[in-house]
Amino acid sequence: MNKHHEPTGPSAGDQITLRGPAELADALPYLMGFHPTDSVVMVALHGRRGRFGGRLRLGIPGSPKEWAPVSDQLAECLVTGSERRGDRPEGIVVFLCQDPAEGETSRQVMERLRPFAQRLRTACGALDVPVFEALCISDGRYWSYCCPDARCCPPEGNVLALPGTSVMAAAAAYAGIQVRGSLREMEARLAPRPESPAAQEQVRALDAAGLALVPRILSGAQREQVGAETLDLARRLMKRLGDSRPATTRWPEADAADDGLIGHDEAAAVILGLQDRETRDRAAEWMEGPDAEPALRLWRALARRCTGPYDTHAAAPLTLAGWVAWSTGDEPGARVALGLALRFDPDYQFAQLLHQACNEGLDPEALRRCLRQERAERTHPSPRPRAVRRQATARSARPSVTRKGNRPTKARPGAAAARGRVRRRDGQRGGRSGR
């Protein structure tokens, strides 16, 4: 499940008024930061004037059998999430966005999804929060499930406004708000590409890297050395990317150029090294300043290389990409990357924690501060008192009762801060050390 809860919208001085289904449909991409293809979106409304509040996005479940339980869960998530942030919603607006399948018309999409829209309205009403409007958007047209008047909402639907011609588009342009494209396009630049010609070469490189690195990581004795080698190689790749500015801002061409700068063996070594939790946490320190942009390009490129049987390994670089995006103010990009990480590995804890924090509108500065502190303490460690040093030396001379390969690790203050109010469930542990 990929839920997106967002804080309230513009300040009082920047408010605009949206009137009717047409302007609501046109406003949706600006509310989300992208066109939410194949999605159900719910937006909370507050106060007499219907101020936009929290918003939630989920891929439309493929089976109608899932619609009832999903509707109940979505309604509860949006209402309780809004209450945690301060106010219970006065109402909700629902959007169902899906383009026609082959041989299907947009009107057929609208009719097929009508029971889902009705179930969402019922679920919200059961919580005493009415749905003021429910829209279906498909293939450039929109329909209202709430308006029975064929004069304004005809059976064939209404055509969406041309991009950039509405009052919302003008206000967004003035405020510097950008629509990044469709959700499908944003995910495509992050997702593994098993159909690419080089996919089999990358799988072979990952196989070879696994044979060489995984035993060293699991043995414990060389774990820190592998981590240092991984970070050193990642640094060199970041410099290579930073020295080569993309010749175009178009995503496919720019991403292809980045892919061409990274060898299969290099990508495999960093991908495998990032499966170690401590190495990944160290890499998360490249989240601001001149490091952020090349780091984000590197994590995207590595996520695209996690192909074939290594698709779940994409959780680590995708989570790092989401973290850098959130840290640099790109919340839509962060949500897409973190949601994709959880799709590949639903139990990946770092992605879970960042996704929750980003969706609740928390400030990433708290985690940035912890990571800066860890880096400073590692770079300039404070000397321990002599008595403590003697005690530690004496303790290390005793026979160890810990079996090889299961050494306890130190608690990291940054990881503890990131956990916040989310507690780890007993027994929840991933198959790799990168959780």
Contacts in CASP RR format, 6 or more apart in sequence:
PFRMAT RR
TARGET T0000
AUTHOR 0000-0000-0000
METHOD contacts of the structure
MODEL  1
MNKHHEPTGPSAGDQITLRGPAELADALPYLMGFHPTDSVVMVALHGRRG
RFGGRLRLGIPGSPKEWAPVSDQLAECLVTGSERRGDRPEGIVVFLCQDP
AEGETSRQVMERLRPFAQRLRTACGALDVPVFEALCISDGRYWSYCCPDA
RCCPPEGNVLALPGTSVMAAAAAYAGIQVRGSLREMEARLAPRPESPAAQ
EQVRALDAAGLALVPRILSGAQREQVGAETLDLARRLMKRLGDSRPATTR
WPEADAADDGLIGHDEAAAVILGLQDRETRDRAAEWMEGPDAEPALRLWR
ALARRCTGPYDTHAAAPLTLAGWVAWSTGDEPGARVALGLALRFDPDYQF
AQLLHQACNEGLDPEALRRCLRQERAERTHPSPRPRAVRRQATARSARPS
VTRKGNRPTKARPGAAAARGRVRRRDGQRGGRSGR
1 58 0 8 1.000
1 342 0 8 1.000
2 57 0 8 1.000
2 58 0 8 1.000
2 59 0 8 1.000
2 335 0 8 1.000
2 339 0 8 1.000
2 340 0 8 1.000
2 342 0 8 1.000
2 343 0 8 1.000
3 56 0 8 1.000
3 57 0 8 1.000
3 58 0 8 1.000
3 74 0 8 1.000
3 77 0 8 1.000
3 359 0 8 1.000
4 32 0 8 1.000
4 55 0 8 1.000
4 56 0 8 1.000
4 57 0 8 1.000
4 335 0 8 1.000
4 359 0 8 1.000
5 54 0 8 1.000
5 55 0 8 1.000
5 56 0 8 1.000
5 77 0 8 1.000
5 78 0 8 1.000
5 81 0 8 1.000
5 359 0 8 1.000
5 360 0 8 1.000
5 361 0 8 1.000
6 31 0 8 1.000
6 53 0 8 1.000
6 54 0 8 1.000
6 55 0 8 1.000
6 331 0 8 1.000
6 359 0 8 1.000
6 361 0 8 1.000
7 53 0 8 1.000
7 54 0 8 1.000
7 85 0 8 1.000
7 361 0 8 1.000
8 46 0 8 1.000
8 51 0 8 1.000
8 52 0 8 1.000
8 53 0 8 1.000
8 54 0 8 1.000
9 51 0 8 1.000
9 52 0 8 1.000
9 53 0 8 1.000
10 16 0 8 1.000
10 175 0 8 1.000
14 171 0 8 1.000
14 175 0 8 1.000
15 51 0 8 1.000
16 167 0 8 1.000
16 168 0 8 1.000
16 171 0 8 1.000
17 49 0 8 1.000
18 24 0 8 1.000
18 27 0 8 1.000
18 168 0 8 1.000
20 133 0 8 1.000
21 133 0 8 1.000
21 135 0 8 1.000
21 142 0 8 1.000
21 144 0 8 1.000
21 147 0 8 1.000
21 152 0 8 1.000
21 153 0 8 1.000
21 158 0 8 1.000
22 142 0 8 1.000
22 158 0 8 1.000
22 160 0 8 1.000
22 161 0 8 1.000
23 166 0 8 1.000
23 167 0 8 1.000
23 168 0 8 1.000
24 93 0 8 1.000
24 95 0 8 1.000
24 133 0 8 1.000
24 135 0 8 1.000
25 95 0 8 1.000
25 135 0 8 1.000
25 137 0 8 1.000
25 142 0 8 1.000
25 160 0 8 1.000
26 160 0 8 1.000
26 161 0 8 1.000
26 166 0 8 1.000
26 168 0 8 1.000
26 169 0 8 1.000
27 166 0 8 1.000
27 168 0 8 1.000
28 35 0 8 1.000
28 36 0 8 1.000
28 41 0 8 1.000
28 95 0 8 1.000
28 97 0 8 1.000
28 137 0 8 1.000
29 35 0 8 1.000
29 36 0 8 1.000
29 179 0 8 1.000
29 181 0 8 1.000
30 168 0 8 1.000
30 169 0 8 1.000
30 172 0 8 1.000
30 177 0 8 1.000
30 179 0 8 1.000
31 41 0 8 1.000
31 43 0 8 1.000
31 52 0 8 1.000
31 55 0 8 1.000
32 41 0 8 1.000
32 55 0 8 1.000
32 57 0 8 1.000
32 332 0 8 1.000
33 177 0 8 1.000
33 178 0 8 1.000
33 179 0 8 1.000
33 180 0 8 1.000
33 332 0 8 1.000
34 179 0 8 1.000
34 180 0 8 1.000
34 181 0 8 1.000
34 182 0 8 1.000
34 183 0 8 1.000
34 185 0 8 1.000
34 186 0 8 1.000
34 332 0 8 1.000
34 333 0 8 1.000
34 336 0 8 1.000
35 97 0 8 1.000
35 179 0 8 1.000
35 181 0 8 1.000
35 182 0 8 1.000
35 183 0 8 1.000
36 57 0 8 1.000
36 95 0 8 1.000
36 97 0 8 1.000
36 182 0 8 1.000
36 183 0 8 1.000
37 97 0 8 1.000
37 98 0 8 1.000
37 99 0 8 1.000
37 182 0 8 1.000
37 183 0 8 1.000
37 184 0 8 1.000
38 59 0 8 1.000
38 60 0 8 1.000
38 97 0 8 1.000
38 98 0 8 1.000
38 99 0 8 1.000
38 183 0 8 1.000
38 184 0 8 1.000
39 57 0 8 1.000
39 58 0 8 1.000
39 59 0 8 1.000
39 60 0 8 1.000
39 95 0 8 1.000
39 96 0 8 1.000
39 97 0 8 1.000
39 98 0 8 1.000
39 183 0 8 1.000
40 57 0 8 1.000
40 58 0 8 1.000
40 59 0 8 1.000
40 60 0 8 1.000
40 74 0 8 1.000
40 94 0 8 1.000
40 95 0 8 1.000
40 96 0 8 1.000
40 97 0 8 1.000
40 116 0 8 1.000
40 120 0 8 1.000
41 55 0 8 1.000
41 56 0 8 1.000
41 57 0 8 1.000
41 94 0 8 1.000
41 95 0 8 1.000
41 97 0 8 1.000
42 55 0 8 1.000
42 56 0 8 1.000
42 74 0 8 1.000
42 75 0 8 1.000
42 78 0 8 1.000
42 92 0 8 1.000
42 93 0 8 1.000
42 94 0 8 1.000
42 95 0 8 1.000
42 120 0 8 1.000
43 52 0 8 1.000
43 53 0 8 1.000
43 54 0 8 1.000
43 55 0 8 1.000
43 56 0 8 1.000
43 92 0 8 1.000
43 93 0 8 1.000
43 95 0 8 1.000
44 52 0 8 1.000
44 53 0 8 1.000
44 54 0 8 1.000
44 55 0 8 1.000
44 78 0 8 1.000
44 79 0 8 1.000
44 82 0 8 1.000
44 89 0 8 1.000
44 91 0 8 1.000
44 92 0 8 1.000
45 51 0 8 1.000
45 52 0 8 1.000
45 53 0 8 1.000
45 89 0 8 1.000
45 90 0 8 1.000
45 91 0 8 1.000
45 92 0 8 1.000
45 93 0 8 1.000
45 132 0 8 1.000
46 52 0 8 1.000
46 53 0 8 1.000
46 82 0 8 1.000
46 87 0 8 1.000
46 89 0 8 1.000
46 90 0 8 1.000
47 87 0 8 1.000
47 90 0 8 1.000
48 90 0 8 1.000
50 90 0 8 1.000
50 91 0 8 1.000
53 82 0 8 1.000
53 89 0 8 1.000
54 78 0 8 1.000
54 81 0 8 1.000
54 82 0 8 1.000
54 85 0 8 1.000
56 74 0 8 1.000
56 77 0 8 1.000
56 78 0 8 1.000
57 335 0 8 1.000
58 70 0 8 1.000
58 74 0 8 1.000
60 96 0 8 1.000
60 98 0 8 1.000
60 113 0 8 1.000
60 116 0 8 1.000
61 67 0 8 1.000
61 70 0 8 1.000
64 115 0 8 1.000
64 116 0 8 1.000
67 115 0 8 1.000
67 116 0 8 1.000
67 119 0 8 1.000
68 119 0 8 1.000
71 116 0 8 1.000
71 119 0 8 1.000
71 120 0 8 1.000
71 122 0 8 1.000
71 123 0 8 1.000
72 123 0 8 1.000
72 126 0 8 1.000
74 120 0 8 1.000
74 123 0 8 1.000
75 92 0 8 1.000
75 120 0 8 1.000
75 123 0 8 1.000
75 124 0 8 1.000
75 125 0 8 1.000
75 126 0 8 1.000
75 127 0 8 1.000
75 129 0 8 1.000
76 123 0 8 1.000
76 127 0 8 1.000
78 89 0 8 1.000
78 92 0 8 1.000
79 88 0 8 1.000
79 89 0 8 1.000
79 124 0 8 1.000
79 127 0 8 1.000
79 129 0 8 1.000
81 360 0 8 1.000
82 88 0 8 1.000
82 89 0 8 1.000
84 360 0 8 1.000
85 360 0 8 1.000
85 361 0 8 1.000
88 129 0 8 1.000
89 129 0 8 1.000
90 129 0 8 1.000
91 124 0 8 1.000
91 129 0 8 1.000
91 130 0 8 1.000
91 131 0 8 1.000
91 132 0 8 1.000
92 124 0 8 1.000
92 129 0 8 1.000
92 130 0 8 1.000
92 131 0 8 1.000
92 132 0 8 1.000
93 131 0 8 1.000
93 132 0 8 1.000
93 133 0 8 1.000
93 134 0 8 1.000
93 135 0 8 1.000
94 117 0 8 1.000
94 120 0 8 1.000
94 121 0 8 1.000
94 124 0 8 1.000
94 131 0 8 1.000
94 133 0 8 1.000
94 134 0 8 1.000
94 135 0 8 1.000
94 145 0 8 1.000
95 134 0 8 1.000
95 135 0 8 1.000
95 136 0 8 1.000
95 137 0 8 1.000
96 113 0 8 1.000
96 116 0 8 1.000
96 117 0 8 1.000
96 134 0 8 1.000
96 135 0 8 1.000
96 136 0 8 1.000
96 137 0 8 1.000
97 136 0 8 1.000
97 137 0 8 1.000
97 138 0 8 1.000
98 109 0 8 1.000
98 113 0 8 1.000
98 136 0 8 1.000
98 138 0 8 1.000
99 106 0 8 1.000
99 109 0 8 1.000
99 138 0 8 1.000
99 139 0 8 1.000
100 106 0 8 1.000
100 108 0 8 1.000
100 109 0 8 1.000
100 138 0 8 1.000
100 139 0 8 1.000
105 139 0 8 1.000
106 138 0 8 1.000
106 139 0 8 1.000
106 140 0 8 1.000
106 141 0 8 1.000
107 143 0 8 1.000
107 155 0 8 1.000
107 156 0 8 1.000
107 157 0 8 1.000
109 136 0 8 1.000
109 138 0 8 1.000
109 139 0 8 1.000
110 136 0 8 1.000
110 138 0 8 1.000
110 143 0 8 1.000
110 157 0 8 1.000
113 136 0 8 1.000
114 136 0 8 1.000
114 145 0 8 1.000
117 134 0 8 1.000
117 136 0 8 1.000
117 145 0 8 1.000
118 145 0 8 1.000
120 131 0 8 1.000
120 134 0 8 1.000
121 131 0 8 1.000
121 134 0 8 1.000
121 145 0 8 1.000
124 130 0 8 1.000
124 131 0 8 1.000
125 131 0 8 1.000
131 146 0 8 1.000
132 146 0 8 1.000
133 144 0 8 1.000
133 146 0 8 1.000
134 144 0 8 1.000
134 145 0 8 1.000
134 146 0 8 1.000
135 142 0 8 1.000
135 143 0 8 1.000
135 144 0 8 1.000
135 145 0 8 1.000
136 142 0 8 1.000
136 143 0 8 1.000
136 145 0 8 1.000
137 160 0 8 1.000
140 159 0 8 1.000
140 160 0 8 1.000
141 156 0 8 1.000
141 157 0 8 1.000
141 158 0 8 1.000
141 159 0 8 1.000
141 160 0 8 1.000
142 157 0 8 1.000
142 158 0 8 1.000
142 160 0 8 1.000
143 153 0 8 1.000
143 157 0 8 1.000
143 158 0 8 1.000
144 153 0 8 1.000
147 153 0 8 1.000
161 169 0 8 1.000
163 169 0 8 1.000
164 170 0 8 1.000
164 173 0 8 1.000
172 178 0 8 1.000
172 179 0 8 1.000
180 186 0 8 1.000
180 332 0 8 1.000
180 333 0 8 1.000
183 336 0 8 1.000
185 251 0 8 1.000
186 332 0 8 1.000
186 333 0 8 1.000
186 336 0 8 1.000
187 336 0 8 1.000
187 340 0 8 1.000
189 251 0 8 1.000
189 252 0 8 1.000
189 255 0 8 1.000
189 300 0 8 1.000
189 304 0 8 1.000
190 300 0 8 1.000
190 303 0 8 1.000
190 304 0 8 1.000
190 318 0 8 1.000
190 321 0 8 1.000
190 336 0 8 1.000
190 337 0 8 1.000
190 340 0 8 1.000
191 303 0 8 1.000
191 304 0 8 1.000
191 314 0 8 1.000
191 340 0 8 1.000
192 303 0 8 1.000
192 304 0 8 1.000
192 305 0 8 1.000
192 306 0 8 1.000
192 307 0 8 1.000
192 308 0 8 1.000
192 310 0 8 1.000
192 311 0 8 1.000
192 314 0 8 1.000
193 199 0 8 1.000
193 304 0 8 1.000
193 307 0 8 1.000
194 307 0 8 1.000
194 308 0 8 1.000
196 307 0 8 1.000
198 264 0 8 1.000
199 307 0 8 1.000
199 308 0 8 1.000
201 264 0 8 1.000
202 264 0 8 1.000
202 267 0 8 1.000
202 268 0 8 1.000
202 305 0 8 1.000
202 307 0 8 1.000
203 307 0 8 1.000
203 308 0 8 1.000
203 309 0 8 1.000
203 310 0 8 1.000
204 264 0 8 1.000
205 264 0 8 1.000
205 265 0 8 1.000
205 267 0 8 1.000
205 268 0 8 1.000
206 268 0 8 1.000
206 271 0 8 1.000
206 272 0 8 1.000
206 305 0 8 1.000
206 310 0 8 1.000
206 313 0 8 1.000
208 265 0 8 1.000
208 268 0 8 1.000
209 265 0 8 1.000
209 268 0 8 1.000
209 269 0 8 1.000
209 271 0 8 1.000
209 272 0 8 1.000
210 268 0 8 1.000
210 272 0 8 1.000
213 226 0 8 1.000
213 269 0 8 1.000
213 272 0 8 1.000
213 273 0 8 1.000
214 272 0 8 1.000
216 222 0 8 1.000
216 223 0 8 1.000
216 225 0 8 1.000
216 226 0 8 1.000
217 223 0 8 1.000
217 226 0 8 1.000
217 272 0 8 1.000
217 273 0 8 1.000
217 275 0 8 1.000
217 276 0 8 1.000
217 433 0 8 1.000
218 405 0 8 1.000
218 433 0 8 1.000
219 404 0 8 1.000
219 405 0 8 1.000
220 404 0 8 1.000
220 405 0 8 1.000
220 407 0 8 1.000
223 276 0 8 1.000
223 278 0 8 1.000
226 273 0 8 1.000
226 276 0 8 1.000
226 279 0 8 1.000
227 273 0 8 1.000
227 276 0 8 1.000
227 278 0 8 1.000
227 279 0 8 1.000
227 282 0 8 1.000
229 269 0 8 1.000
230 269 0 8 1.000
230 270 0 8 1.000
230 272 0 8 1.000
230 273 0 8 1.000
230 274 0 8 1.000
230 276 0 8 1.000
230 279 0 8 1.000
230 283 0 8 1.000
231 279 0 8 1.000
231 282 0 8 1.000
231 283 0 8 1.000
233 266 0 8 1.000
233 269 0 8 1.000
233 270 0 8 1.000
234 270 0 8 1.000
234 283 0 8 1.000
234 298 0 8 1.000
237 261 0 8 1.000
237 262 0 8 1.000
237 266 0 8 1.000
237 270 0 8 1.000
237 298 0 8 1.000
238 286 0 8 1.000
238 291 0 8 1.000
238 294 0 8 1.000
238 295 0 8 1.000
238 298 0 8 1.000
239 294 0 8 1.000
240 261 0 8 1.000
240 262 0 8 1.000
241 258 0 8 1.000
241 261 0 8 1.000
241 294 0 8 1.000
241 297 0 8 1.000
241 298 0 8 1.000
241 301 0 8 1.000
242 293 0 8 1.000
242 294 0 8 1.000
242 297 0 8 1.000
244 257 0 8 1.000
244 261 0 8 1.000
246 253 0 8 1.000
246 254 0 8 1.000
246 257 0 8 1.000
246 258 0 8 1.000
247 253 0 8 1.000
247 257 0 8 1.000
248 254 0 8 1.000
255 300 0 8 1.000
255 301 0 8 1.000
255 304 0 8 1.000
258 297 0 8 1.000
258 298 0 8 1.000
258 300 0 8 1.000
258 301 0 8 1.000
259 301 0 8 1.000
259 304 0 8 1.000
259 305 0 8 1.000
262 298 0 8 1.000
262 301 0 8 1.000
262 302 0 8 1.000
262 305 0 8 1.000
264 305 0 8 1.000
267 301 0 8 1.000
267 302 0 8 1.000
267 305 0 8 1.000
268 305 0 8 1.000
270 298 0 8 1.000
270 302 0 8 1.000
271 302 0 8 1.000
271 305 0 8 1.000
271 306 0 8 1.000
271 310 0 8 1.000
271 313 0 8 1.000
271 316 0 8 1.000
271 317 0 8 1.000
272 313 0 8 1.000
273 279 0 8 1.000
274 280 0 8 1.000
274 283 0 8 1.000
274 302 0 8 1.000
274 316 0 8 1.000
274 317 0 8 1.000
274 320 0 8 1.000
274 434 0 8 1.000
275 313 0 8 1.000
275 316 0 8 1.000
275 432 0 8 1.000
275 433 0 8 1.000
275 434 0 8 1.000
276 433 0 8 1.000
276 434 0 8 1.000
277 350 0 8 1.000
277 433 0 8 1.000
277 434 0 8 1.000
277 435 0 8 1.000
278 409 0 8 1.000
278 412 0 8 1.000
280 316 0 8 1.000
280 319 0 8 1.000
280 320 0 8 1.000
280 350 0 8 1.000
280 434 0 8 1.000
281 412 0 8 1.000
281 414 0 8 1.000
281 415 0 8 1.000
283 295 0 8 1.000
283 320 0 8 1.000
284 320 0 8 1.000
284 323 0 8 1.000
284 371 0 8 1.000
285 371 0 8 1.000
285 372 0 8 1.000
285 374 0 8 1.000
285 375 0 8 1.000
286 292 0 8 1.000
286 295 0 8 1.000
286 324 0 8 1.000
287 295 0 8 1.000
287 323 0 8 1.000
287 324 0 8 1.000
287 327 0 8 1.000
287 328 0 8 1.000
287 368 0 8 1.000
287 371 0 8 1.000
288 327 0 8 1.000
288 328 0 8 1.000
288 368 0 8 1.000
292 324 0 8 1.000
292 327 0 8 1.000
292 328 0 8 1.000
295 320 0 8 1.000
295 324 0 8 1.000
296 321 0 8 1.000
296 324 0 8 1.000
296 325 0 8 1.000
296 328 0 8 1.000
298 317 0 8 1.000
299 317 0 8 1.000
299 318 0 8 1.000
299 320 0 8 1.000
299 321 0 8 1.000
299 322 0 8 1.000
299 324 0 8 1.000
300 317 0 8 1.000
300 321 0 8 1.000
302 314 0 8 1.000
302 317 0 8 1.000
303 314 0 8 1.000
303 317 0 8 1.000
303 318 0 8 1.000
303 321 0 8 1.000
303 340 0 8 1.000
306 312 0 8 1.000
306 313 0 8 1.000
306 314 0 8 1.000
306 317 0 8 1.000
306 344 0 8 1.000
311 344 0 8 1.000
312 344 0 8 1.000
312 345 0 8 1.000
313 432 0 8 1.000
314 340 0 8 1.000
314 341 0 8 1.000
314 344 0 8 1.000
315 341 0 8 1.000
315 342 0 8 1.000
315 344 0 8 1.000
315 345 0 8 1.000
315 348 0 8 1.000
315 351 0 8 1.000
316 348 0 8 1.000
316 434 0 8 1.000
318 337 0 8 1.000
318 338 0 8 1.000
318 339 0 8 1.000
318 340 0 8 1.000
318 341 0 8 1.000
318 344 0 8 1.000
318 351 0 8 1.000
319 337 0 8 1.000
319 338 0 8 1.000
319 341 0 8 1.000
319 348 0 8 1.000
319 350 0 8 1.000
319 351 0 8 1.000
319 354 0 8 1.000
321 337 0 8 1.000
322 333 0 8 1.000
322 334 0 8 1.000
322 337 0 8 1.000
322 338 0 8 1.000
322 341 0 8 1.000
322 354 0 8 1.000
323 334 0 8 1.000
323 354 0 8 1.000
323 364 0 8 1.000
325 331 0 8 1.000
325 333 0 8 1.000
325 334 0 8 1.000
325 337 0 8 1.000
326 334 0 8 1.000
326 338 0 8 1.000
326 354 0 8 1.000
326 358 0 8 1.000
326 364 0 8 1.000
327 364 0 8 1.000
327 367 0 8 1.000
327 368 0 8 1.000
329 364 0 8 1.000
331 358 0 8 1.000
334 354 0 8 1.000
334 358 0 8 1.000
335 355 0 8 1.000
335 358 0 8 1.000
335 359 0 8 1.000
338 351 0 8 1.000
338 354 0 8 1.000
338 355 0 8 1.000
338 358 0 8 1.000
339 351 0 8 1.000
339 355 0 8 1.000
341 348 0 8 1.000
341 351 0 8 1.000
342 348 0 8 1.000
342 351 0 8 1.000
342 352 0 8 1.000
342 355 0 8 1.000
345 351 0 8 1.000
347 428 0 8 1.000
347 430 0 8 1.000
347 435 0 8 1.000
348 430 0 8 1.000
348 434 0 8 1.000
348 435 0 8 1.000
349 424 0 8 1.000
349 428 0 8 1.000
349 435 0 8 1.000
350 418 0 8 1.000
350 434 0 8 1.000
350 435 0 8 1.000
352 422 0 8 1.000
353 418 0 8 1.000
353 419 0 8 1.000
353 420 0 8 1.000
353 422 0 8 1.000
354 418 0 8 1.000
356 422 0 8 1.000
357 364 0 8 1.000
357 367 0 8 1.000
357 418 0 8 1.000
358 364 0 8 1.000
366 417 0 8 1.000
367 414 0 8 1.000
367 417 0 8 1.000
367 418 0 8 1.000
370 413 0 8 1.000
370 414 0 8 1.000
370 417 0 8 1.000
370 418 0 8 1.000
371 414 0 8 1.000
373 413 0 8 1.000
373 414 0 8 1.000
374 412 0 8 1.000
374 413 0 8 1.000
374 414 0 8 1.000
384 392 0 8 1.000
402 408 0 8 1.000
429 435 0 8 1.000
END
